[in-house]
Amino acid sequence: MTVAELPNVASRVLDRAQQHGYVTRREIRDELRQAGQPDGCWRDVLAILRESLHYRQGRYNYVCQFDSRLEQELLQQRRIHRSVREVIRRHRAQENGHDRRRQGRIDFIKPIKVRAGDGQEHNLLSRDLSLTGIHLLGARSFLGQKIHVWLPGSDGQPPLCFVVRILWTAMVGDGLFENGGAFLEKVDAETLHQRA
């Protein structure tokens, strides 16, 4: 199982536990199988959810803890996924094509505005997009940086802003870099102005 898959599976297990009040070991294994992962990793999922699920009489009961750091991270991931799904849905509707990739990644070639940690803004080109990250092409490497990325809106919608951690960079031509990043947070306009 890839590390990136665990939070997604844990999020779905937590959703199920919140809806029904509990989950069983079999349901956790079912979620893993649906994600194409070995069902033997159910203990890893439980380790992530240890503060939100407590075992009793054969069930893992949901415990509501609003100040739980894990729960806040899972809520943040759900918010990011929901917003990126909307961007992907709009893009697919505009392209009117079918994506055959299995990794949930789509070609998303658009001009993208980014703001680096030093406050400078750059215009890059996105290459593809998934629920967890984005690939960007530009004249510089952002390796290890947290950057703000604006994904263009459609149909008169304003752009969506995300904080992205650049996890890898590759030089793909003279002065041309591909930067691969993971979504960390969705930022609304009001929060962004407060940070500036």
N, C-alpha and C positions, 0 to 999 in steps of 0.2 A: 504494500500500500504506500502511495506517495504521501508525504507529509501534508501536501496541499489538499488531499482528499479527506483526511481525517476531520477537519473542522466542518466540512460540508456534510459528511455523514452524521457527525455529532449534532449538528444543527437540526437535521431532519429527525433524529431520535428525540432531541429535546422538544421539538414541535409536537411530536406524537405523544410524549409524556405529558406535556401541558394540556393537550386536548383531552386525553383519557385519564389523567391523574397518575399514570404509571406506564412502564413498558416492561416487556419480558425479554429474556435472553434471546428467544426465538425471533422476536421483532427486531432486535438489534442486528442479528445475523441476516435477517431478510433485507434490511436497509443496506448492509454491506454488499450482499449479493446484487442488489439492484444497482449499486454503484460500480459493479464489476470488480469488486474486491473480495479477497478471501474472508469467509465468515469467521475464521479463527481469530481475526483481529478485534473481536467484540470487546475484549478486555481493554484494548487501547482506547476505544470509544468511551468506555466507562471511566477510564482514567481522566479523560478530558472533562467528563460531566460529573466528577466525584462530588462537587459541592452542590449540584442541583438534583442528584438522584441518590436515594438511600434505599438499600436492600432490606426487604422485610417480606417474609412468607412467600418466597419465590418470585417477587416482583421488585422492580426498581421504581420506587415511588418518587414523584416529582415534589421537590421542596422549593417553594417560591422564596428567592433571595434576591431582592432588587439591587442590593449593593454588591453582588458577586461580580468580580472582575471578569470571570469567564463568561457570565451571562451577558455582560456589556459588550464583550468582544463578539459573541455570537450574534447579538442584536445588530451590531455594527456591520458584520459580514452579511446578514440578511438584507440590511438596508442597501449596501453596495450591490449585492446580487440583484435585488429588485430593480434598482436604477439602471444597471448595465443591461439587464434583460430587456428593459424598455428601449434602450438605445439599439440593441441588437434587433429587436422586433421591428423598430422603425426602419433600420437600415435594410433588413430583409424585404420589408414591404416596398421600399423604394427600388431595390435591385430586382425584385420579383423573380428571384432564382431559388434554387434548392442547394443547401450546403450538405455535402456528403462526408465531411470530416467527423471523426468520432470523438475528438477531444473538445468539442463544444466551442471551437475557435472559428471565427468568420473572417474573411477578407474584409478589412475596414480601412480602405485607403482614402484618407481625408486629411486636409490641412488641420493641424492641431496647434493651439497656443499652449505653451508651458511657462511656468515661472519657477526658476531655480531657487535654491536656498539663499543665494546672494541677492535675490529680488529682481534679477534681470529676467526679462521675458524673451522667449525664443519662439520662432515658428518652425515646427517640425511636421513630418508627414507620418501619420499612423500607418501601420502595415496590416496588423490584424488585432482582434479583440476577443477576449473570452470573459467569463464571469469573474475570473480571478486576476486578470492582468491584461497588459497591452504591450505591443511592440511599436517602437517609435524610431524613425530614421531622421538623422540630422547631422549638423556639422560638428557636433561635439559629443563627448562622452559624459554621462551623468552618473557613472558607476558609484553606487553606495549612497547616492543622494535621495532625499525626499523632495519631490517636486510637485507642484500643483499642475494638473492637466485638465484642460477644458475640452470636453467632447461636444461637438456641435449639436445643437438642437435641430429639430425639423418641424415643418408646418408651423413656423412662427414661435416655436418653443425656445426659451433661452438655453444657452449652453449649460451643461452639467459639469461641476467641478469636483475633482477627486484628488486626494493626496496619494501619490504613487511612490513606492520605494523601488529604485532601479537596482535590480539584482544582478544583471549581467550586461556587458557591453562587448560588441564585436566590431572591429573595423571592417567594413565591407567594400571600401573603395578609398581613393585618395580624399582624405578629409570628410569621409562619410561613415557615420557610426550607426549601428543598430543598437538600441537600448531596450532591454526587456525588463518590465516592471510589474510589481504586484500592487493591486489596489489595497490601500490601508484604511481609507476613510472617505466618505462623501461629505463635501463641505457645501453648506448653503451660502448664499450671497451675504447674508447678515453676519454669519460667523467669519467669513473671509475678510469682510471689512473691519471687524473687531481685531483680527490678527494683524492686519496691515499697519 
